[in-house]
Amino acid sequence: MISKSHQIPLSLSWPREDNDLDKSSARVSAVRIDVSQNEREAPEHSHRKGQLVMPLRGGVTCRVPSGMWMVPPHCGVWVPGGMPHSNVATANARLFFLFIEPGAADLPGRCCTLSLSPLVRELIIEIADKSAVATADAELITTLLLSALSRMKVEELHLPLTDEPRLGRIASALVDDPSDRSTIAQWAARVALSENSLSRLVQQETGLTFGRWRQQLQLIVALRSLAAGATVQQVSGDLGYESASAFITMFKKALGTSPAKYLRNFDH
């Protein structure tokens, strides 16, 4: 059953959490979050239930101990129950939090970004905005949503993170300054490793080459900025590309389409 509207406010101020959602025995519950300019971050926390964070406007970056996930407007980040996580939203984002009872859906046991179909997005909005619908309708919507969610494609929009201190230093530096175009040799020198040793360490800890690992971070930064309304030219400059065309080429190779089309194709 879907939680009743008198128990849960339909719109909350970020980053407030409503414990009724997590305590409820309902298979599915949803709430809308409107983010203000000054309240863009929800510090690390966890839920008993699994949580899907879906932005309708703007974007969200979700961080868990093993990685960082970007959630552009057509996707949702899935966080299994009990997993510590923090969220950072773009200013004035509109988000939907979907809480799912453990075992109610065939969803991954790890954090991941799911590409959400228009049907899934509309069902989540329906649950959040009309949580007092008749029981028969509620059960039908819930069953349809849980079945559809299990078929959503997993998008590779995350940056693997690690407790390894030298890689942590590099990741923090790149997050602070994504325009840094230093070579792997230069990064190796900064953390007192040879180029080959750093290359092996990144592969061992993340499963990616150094270049691919850095590119994943750039994609996360790019999607977050684009979702917040930045232009392709602004984003390419912020990432240290010599031209917008060079950035677009990287984006197309990674995600199969141009930045503008990637977001426009999924506008609500």
Number of C-alpha atoms within 10 A of each C-alpha: 21 24 22 14 15 9 12 18 16 17 16 16 12 21 18 10 15 13 10 13 24 20 12 18 16 17 20 28 26 28 24 24 23 19 21 16 11 9 17 19 18 16 13 13 13 17 18 16 25 25 27 23 25 30 27 21 21 24 30 32 22 26 22 18 13 15 16 22 27 31 29 29 27 23 26 30 27 25 27 24 20 14 18 15 20 16 20 18 28 24 21 18 22 22 26 23 22 23 26 27 20 17 10 16 18 13 21 12 11 12 25 25 26 24 21 23 16 12 13 18 20 14 17 24 21 15 24 24 17 16 24 15 18 11 12 10 13 20 16 11 20 23 16 14 20 19 16 17 19 13 14 16 13 16 18 15 22 23 24 20 18 16 10 11 10 18 19 13 14 16 20 11 12 18 16 10 13 19 16 14 14 10 11 16 14 14 19 19 12 13 14 12 16 16 16 11 12 22 18 15 19 20 15 11 14 17 13 18 16 18 12 14 19 18 17 22 21 25 21 22 19 25 26 24 20 21 23 19 13 13 16 20 14 14 21 20 15 17 19 16 18 10 12 16 13 11 23 19 14 18 20 13 10 16 14 12 15 18 20 12 11 18 16 12 9 15 12 11
